[in-house]
Amino acid sequence: MIFHPNVFGLLLLQTTAGGAFFMTFLYRYPSVNRSFYRLHGLLFLLASGGALFALGPSGLSFSNSSGDPAGTTTVFLILGGTVGLILYNILINFVSWDRSRRLSRPVLNISGTLLLGAVGGAALVLNRSLSLSVAGTLLLLTFFVGSFLLGAVLLAMNWGHFYLTNPTLPIEPLEFLVRALLIMAAATALLSGFLTIRNWSSQPGFAEGLLLESFQGLYLWGRLLIGVVGGLAISVLAYKTVRMHSTQAATGLLYVALLMILFGEAFARFLFLNLGILI
């Protein structure tokens, strides 16, 4: 089943890590107000807690035995990021805006870094190998790009809503987020294309799946058509729409992009965890 706890936990962890990373760049735009940071501080805290619950010590271990240092370290990285987000929420909600704007950014930086480390640790632990071989490096690269992709599309879609109530907001923050989304969608397409070629000859059952000769082909094509091709196409349209300063249309497109990317990443995590296929 696609909603395996580790699939759900990884999506929450990746979204939080990528979103926290990109949100630190928004501090350079004065038009991004306190409400936006409050909203996402709470969202990321809930998602990080959900990832800790869904993954946890039992989900991040090589075996059922205790004393797994890699899994334990990853859990502590998630816990550290979650504690950092608690502090971030306290600063952003209960400290004056002038002070909290100055103090909250480094806290968010540290939390995002810890959570990105947790993404890498979780990828290696769930792969049952800590070796940084070519396959291990591709695994980490895929997970990090997926994190940035999820974070960028969530922030872009939510920031687009602020133009619905205040159309005079500067376009620069949305343009930055949509540009980041487009770059990450293009990187995802390149990685998936390379991995598809690589898996065709080296991964047992992969060619049969692409030819729809096995049930896993539904997940493979769902990942490629919905998450990769569809996500990239909608990202291009959203970027062009933002360049035209049509923020309402761009927000609608970003809704579609978020759904496509979420489904695509869920299919990808399912294939990785259940079948050992990285795409």
KEFIBA-856344 format. One record per residue: x, y, z of N, C-alpha, C in turn; residue in three letters. Coordinates in steps of 0.02 Angstrom, whole numbers, plus 32768, in hexadecimal, padded with zeros to 4 digits. Layout:
XYZXYZXYZALA/...
***
This chain:
802A7FC58000800080008000802C803E8000MET/801480737FDE803F80AD7FD4804780D68013ILE/801480D58040801980FC807D803880D380B5PHE/806E80B280A58098809280D780B280C98105HIS/80B880BC814780CE80F18175810F81138161PRO/813E80ED8145817E810B81328176813880F4ASN/8148812880C7813B8154808E8120819680A7VAL/80EE819380D380D081CF80EF810381F78117PHE/812A81D48141815C81F5816A819182188141GLY/81A881F7810C81DB821580E181C1825380BDLEU/8182825180A68166828B8085816182C680B5LEU/814C82BA80F2814882EF8124818D830B8134LEU/81BE82DE813C820282F4814D8221831B8114LEU/8219830380D682368326809D8217836A8092GLN/81D4836E809881B283AD808F81C883E180C3THR/81CF83CB810181E483F88137822C8410812CTHR/825883E2811B829E83F4811182A7842480D6ALA/82888413809D828E843F8063826B8481806DGLY/82318480808E820D84BF809B823384ED80CAGLY/825084D18100827884FA812E82B58518810BALA/82D384F180DE830E850980BA82FB8546808FPHE/82C78541806882B58578803B829685B38062PHE/827685A6809A825785DD80BF828B860D80DCMET/82C885F480E982FC86218102830E865680CETHR/83068647808E83168678805A82E186AE8055PHE/82A586A0806D826F86D180688278870C8098LEU/82A5870480C982B0873B80F982CD877980D7TYR/82E98771809C830587AB807A82CF87D58057ARG/829187BC8058825A87E18039822E87FE8071TYR/82308840807B8208885F80B181BC885480A8PRO/81A68848806B815E8841805F814287FF807ASER/816D87CE80888156878F80A68149879C80F0VAL/810A879B810380F887B2814680FA877B817AASN/80EC879181B780F0876381F180BD872A81ECARG/8084873781CF8050870381CA806986C781A2SER/809086D4816E80AA869E814480DA8672816DPHE/8106869281948135866C81BD8112864681F5TYR/80DE8665821180B886438245809686058229ARG/8076860C81EF805385D481D08083859A81C3LEU/80BB85A881A580E8857281928112855981CDHIS/811E858481FF813D856B823B81138535825BGLY/80D18540825E80A4850E827B809F84D1824ELEU/809884DC820C809284A381DD80D0847781E1LEU/810B849581E18148846E81E18152844B8224PHE/813D846A825B81428449829C8115840B829ELEU/80D78412828680AA83D8828480C583A18256LEU/80DF83B5821D80F9838481ED813783608209ALA/81638386822B819E83688249818B83388280SER/815A834B82A98142831D82DD812282E082BEGLY/80FD82E9828880DF82B08265811382828249GLY/8149829E822D817F8275821381A1824D824AALA/81AB826D828481CA824B82BD819E821182D4LEU/815C821D82D4812D81E982E9812B81B082B6PHE/812781C28275811F81908240815E81668236ALA/81988187823A81D78163823181ED81468274LEU/8206817182A08217815C82E3824E812882E6GLY/826281138322829880E28329828A80A08307PRO/824B80898309823B804782EC823E804882A0SER/822E80828282822F8086823982738093821CGLY/82A180AF824582E380C0822D83178093824DLEU/83158054823D83478025825683537FF08221SER/838F7FD5822383A07FA181F2837D7F5F8203PHE/836F7F568241834E7F18825683217F288291SER/83047EF582AD82D97EFE82E783007F038328ASN/83427EFA8324836A7EFE836183787F478372SER/83877F5283B283967F9683C883DF7FA583BESER/83F27FE383CB84387FF683C6844F80068380GLY/8423801D83558434803183118448807A8312ASP/848A8089830E84A080CF8314848880FC82DCPRO/848480E2829F846F810B826684268120826DALA/83FC80F0827D83B58100828683AA812E82C1GLY/83CF812282F783C8814C833383DE81948324THR/8415819B8300842D81DE82EE83F9820282C4THR/83DB81DF829583A881FE826A836C82158293THR/835681EB82C2831E81FE82ED8330823C8316VAL/836D823F83308382827A8357838782B8832BPHE/839982B082EB839982E982BE8352830382B3LEU/832282D582AA82DC82EB82A482C5830D82E4ILE/82D782EF831D82C3830C835D82E283518367LEU/832383588354834383998359832383CD832DGLY/831283BA82F082EF83E882C382AB83FC82DDGLY/828883CC82FD824683DA8319824B840A8354THR/827D83FF837F8288842E83B782988473839DVAL/82C18476836882D084B7834A829284DA832FGLY/826584B38312822784D182F981F984E88331LEU/81FB84C5836B81D584DD83A581EF852283BAILE/8231852883BE824F856983CF823E859E839BLEU/823F858A835C822E85B8832681E785D2832ETYR/81B985A5833E817385BA8347816B85E88383ASN/819185DC83B7818E860983F181A5864F83DEILE/81DD865283B981F8869383A581C886B88376LEU/81AC86948346818586B48312813F86C8832BILE/812986A9836280E686B7837C80E586E483B9ASN/811A86E183E2811687038424814C8738842EPHE/8175874483FD81A987788401819787AE83CEVAL/81A887EC83DD8199882283AF81B68813836ASER/8194882B833681A5881982F181EC882E82DFTRP/8201886A82F68244888182E6827A88528302ASP/8270883D833F82A08810835E829A87C98343ARG/825D87B1833B8254876C8324826B876382DCSER/8264879782B3827D8792826E82C98788826DARG/82EA87A9829C833387A382A0834A876282C0ARG/8326874B82F2833A87118318832286CF82FBLEU/82E986D082D982CA869182C382ED86738286SER/830D869D825D832C8682822183648651822FARG/83948660825C83C7862D826A83AA85EE828APRO/837685F582B2835685BA82CF8338858E8298VAL/831885AF826782FC8589822F833385698205LEU/836B858C81FD83A4857081D883BD853081F9ASN/83C58532823A83DE84F8825F83AC84BE825AILE/836C84CE82648338849A82608337847A821BSER/833984A481E78338848981A38375845D8194GLY/83AF847281AE83EC844A81A383E7840681C6THR/83CE8406820483C583C78228839483998203LEU/835F83B581EA832C838C81C8834583738185LEU/836D839C8161838B8383812483BC834A8132LEU/83E18350816A840B8318817F83E382DA818EGLY/83A882E481AD837C82AC81BB8362828B817BALA/835482B48148833E829981078374826A80EBVAL/83B2828280EC83E9825980D383F2821A80FCGLY/83EF8221813E83F781E7816A83BF81B58160GLY/838181CE815A834981A0814F834F817B810DALA/8366819E80D9836E817D809883A08144809CALA/83D8814F80BE840C811B80C283F580E280EFLEU/83D580F2812783BF80BE8155838980928134VAL/835880B281148323808B80F4833C806580B7LEU/8375807A809C83958055806583BD801A807EASN/83C2801480C183E87FDE80E184327FE080CFARG/844C801B80C08493802080B084AA806880BDSER/84E3807080E084FE80B280ED853880C180BDLEU/85428097808B857880A0805C856980DA802CSER/859A810880258592813F7FF685B0812B7FB2LEU/859580F57F9685A880E07F538583810B7F21SER/858880FA7EE18563811F7EAE8519811A7EBBVAL/850280DE7ECC84BA80D57EDB84A680FD7F19ALA/84D180FE7F4D84C281247F8984C1816F7F7DGLY/84EE81867F5284F081CD7F4284B281E27F1ATHR/849E81B87EEA846181C57EC4842481C67EF2LEU/842481997F2383ED81967F5283E781D77F79LEU/841F81EF7F94841F822D7FBA840A82687F8ELEU/8425826A7F52841582A07F2483CA82A17F14LEU/83AE82667F08836682627EF9833C827A7F34THR/834E82667F708328827A7FAB832E82C47FB9PHE/836A82E07FB0837283287FBD834D83527F89PHE/8352833E7F4A832D83637F1682E2835D7F22VAL/82CB83227F358284831A7F45826E83467F7FGLY/829A834E7FB1828A83797FEA828383C27FD4SER/82B283D97FAC82AF841E7F948273842A7F67PHE/826283F77F3F822883FC7F1381E884037F3BLEU/81DF83D97F6D81A383DB7F96819E841C7FBDLEU/81D784327FD981D784707FFF81C784AC7FD4GLY/81E484AE7F9881DA84E87F6C819284EC7F54ALA/817384B47F42812F84B77F2780FE84C97F5FVAL/810984B17F9C80DC84C17FD380DF850C7FE4LEU/811C85277FE98124856E7FFA8108859A7FC2LEU/811585877F8380FD85B07F4B80B185B17F48ALA/809285767F52804985737F50802A859C7F88MET/804585967FC4802985BA7FFD803586067FF8ASN/807086197FE0807D86617FD98051867F7FA2TRP/804086577F70801386707F3C7FD086857F57GLY/7FBA86657F8E7F7A86777FAC7F7986BF7FC7HIS/7FB386D77FDB7FB5871A7FF87FA6874F7FC4PHE/7FB0873F7F847FA0876F7F4F7F5587737F43TYR/7F3087407F5A7EE887417F517EC787777F7CLEU/7EE587837FB77ECA87B77FE47EEF87F97FDCTHR/7F2C87F77FC17F5288347FB87F7888317F75ASN/7F5588407F3F7F74883A7EFC7FAF88697EF0PRO/7FB8889B7F1B7FEE88CC7F11803188B57F2ETHR/803388797F4C807288607F6780A7885B7F30LEU/80E688687F41811B88607F0E811E88187EF4PRO/813088127EB5813187D17E94817187A97EA3ILE/81A587CA7EBD81E787AB7EC381E7876B7EEEGLU/81C5876A7F2981C7872B7F5081A886F07F2BPRO/817086FB7F0A815086C57EE5817C86B07EA9LEU/819A86E07E8981C586D07E51820186A77E67GLU/821D86B87EA1825586907EBC824086487ECAPHE/820686407EEA81F085FD7EFC81DF85D37EBFLEU/81BE85F27E8E81AC85CD7E5281EA85BC7E28VAL/821B85E97E29825A85D97E06827D859F7E28ARG/827E859E7E6B829B85667E8F827585257E80ALA/8233852A7E7D820A84F07E6B821B84D67E26LEU/822285027DF6823284EE7DB2827684CC7DAELEU/82A784E87DD182EA84CA7DD182E984857DEFILE/82C5847D7E2782C1843C7E48829984097E1EMET/826584217DFC823E83F47DD0826983DD7D96ALA/8292840A7D7B82BF83F77D4482F483C77D5DALA/830F83D27D99834083A47DB58322835F7DC1ALA/82E4835E7DD882C1831E7DE282B882F97DA1THR/82A6831E7D6C829D82FE7D2A82DF82E17D11ALA/831683067D19835782ED7D03836C82AF7D2ALEU/836382B27D6C837482787D95834A823B7D84LEU/830982457D7C82DC820D7D6C82EC81F07D27SER/82FC821B7CF8830F82037CB6834E81D97CB9GLY/838081F17CDE83BF81CB7CE583B381897D08PHE/838B818A7D3E837E814D7D648354811B7D3CLEU/832881357D12830081087CE7832E80E17CB7THR/835C81057C98838C80E47C6B83B780B37C91ILE/83CD80C77CCC83F9809D7CF683D5805E7D0EARG/839680667D218370802D7D3C83597FFD7D06ASN/835580147CC8833B7FEA7C9383617FA97C8DTRP/83A37FAD7C9483CC7F717C8B83E37F537CCESER/83E47F7C7D0384017F647D4283CE7F4F7D76SER/83907F687D71835E7F5A7DA5832F7F237D8DGLN/832E7EEA7DB083017EB37D9C82B87EC97D9DPRO/82957EBA7D68824E7EC97D64823D7F107D50GLY/82707F3B7D4982627F817D3982477F887CF1PHE/82687F667CC282527F6A7C7C820B7F4F7C74ALA/81FC7F197C9881B97EFC7C9481857F2D7CAFGLU/81997F517CE4816B7F827D01815C7FBB7CD0GLY/81907FD47CAF8186800A7C7F815C7FF47C44LEU/81617FB47C3381397F997BFC80F47F827C14LEU/80E47F917C5480A47F807C7280977F357C71LEU/80CD7F0F7C7880C77EC77C7D80C47EAF7CC5GLU/80C77EDD7CF480C07ECD7D3B809A7F067D5DSER/80817EF87D9980587F2A7DBC807F7F687DD0PHE/80C17F5F7DDD80E97F987DF280EF7FCE7DBCGLN/80DD7FBB7D7D80DF7FEC7D4780AF80267D54GLY/807780197D778048804F7D87806A80847DB2LEU/8093806E7DE280B6809E7E0D80EE80C17DE7TYR/810F809B7DBC814580BA7D95812A80F17D67LEU/80F680E27D4380D981147D1680B6814C7D3BTRP/809B813C7D75807F81717D9F80B481A27DB5GLY/80ED81877DC9812681B27DDC813E81DC7DA1ARG/814781BC7D68816481E07D2E813482127D0FLEU/80F581FD7D0580C682287CE280A9825E7D0FLEU/8095824B7D4B8075827C7D7880AA82A67D9BILE/80D982857DBC810982A97DE6813F82CD7DC0GLY/815A82AE7D8B819482CA7D69817E82F67D2EVAL/815E82D77CFC814A82FD7CC0811483307CD2VAL/80E0831A7CF580AB83487D0780C383807D34GLY/80EB836F7D67810683A27D94813083D57D71GLY/815A83BE7D43818583ED7D1D815C84197CEFLEU/812B83FC7CCC810284237C9E80DC845A7CC2ALA/80BD84497CFB8096847A7D2080C584AF7D3FILE/8101849B7D53813184CB7D6E814584FE7D39SER/814F84E77CFC816085167CC5812785477CBAVAL/80E9852D7CB880AF85597CAE80A8858B7CE7LEU/80B385737D2580AD85A07D5E80E285D77D5BALA/811F85C57D48815485F77D438144862C7D0ETYR/812C86167CD5811A86457CA080E086727CB6LYS/80B186557CDC8078867C7CF3808D86B07D26THR/80BC869E7D5380D586CE7D8380FB87067D60VAL/812086F67D2D8145872A7D078114875B7CE7ARG/80D787457CDA80A387717CBF807D87967CF6MET/8092878B7D35807287AA7D70802987957D78HIS/801887597D607FD5873F7D697FD687107DA5SER/7FD3872D7DE17FDE87067E1D7FA586D67E2CTHR/7F6786E97E1C7F2F86BC7E2A7F33867D7E00GLN/7F4286857DC07F49864B7D957F8486207DABALA/7FBA86407DBF7FF5861B7DD67FE585F27E15ALA/7FBE860F7E437FAB85EA7E7F7F8385AC7E6ETHR/7F5585B27E3F7F2F85777E297F5B85427E0BGLY/7F8C85567DE37FBB85267DC67FE685067DFCLEU/7FF8852C7E2F802185117E657FFB84DE7E8FLEU/7FB984E77E957F8F84B37EB47F9884717E8FTYR/7F9184747E4E7F9884377E257FDE841A7E2BVAL/801184467E2A8056842F7E308061840C7E72ALA/804684287EA8804E84097EEA803183C37EECLEU/7FF583BB7ED17FD683797ED07FFE83487EA6LEU/8013835D7E6B803983307E3F807C831C7E5EMET/809E834C7E7B80DF833D7E9980D883117ED6ILE/80A4831D7EFF809982F27F39808B82AA7F25LEU/806082A17EF28052825D7EDA8091823E7EBDPHE/80B682647E9580F3824A7E77812782357EABGLY/8131825F7EDE8161824D7F13814982127F3CGLU/8107820E7F4780EC81D47F6C80F881937F45ALA/80EC81957F0380FA815A7ED9814481487EDCPHE/816F817B7EDA81B7816F7EDB81CD81507F1DALA/81B281697F5581C5814C7F9681AB81057F9DARG/816E80F87F82815480B47F84818180847F5DPHE/819580987F2181C0806D7EF8820380617F1ALEU/821D80957F3B825E808C7F5E8258805E7F9APHE/822580687FC382208042800182087FFB7FF6LEU/81DB7FF07FC881BD7FAD7FBE81E17F837F8AASN/81FD7FA57F57821B7F7F7F2082657F8E7F15LEU/82807FBC7F3A82C77FCD7F3382D77FF27EF3GLY/82A580117ED482AF80357E9582B480807EA4ILE/82EA809E7E8E82F580E67E9682E981077E53LEU/82B881357E5282A681567E13828B819C7E21ILE/
***
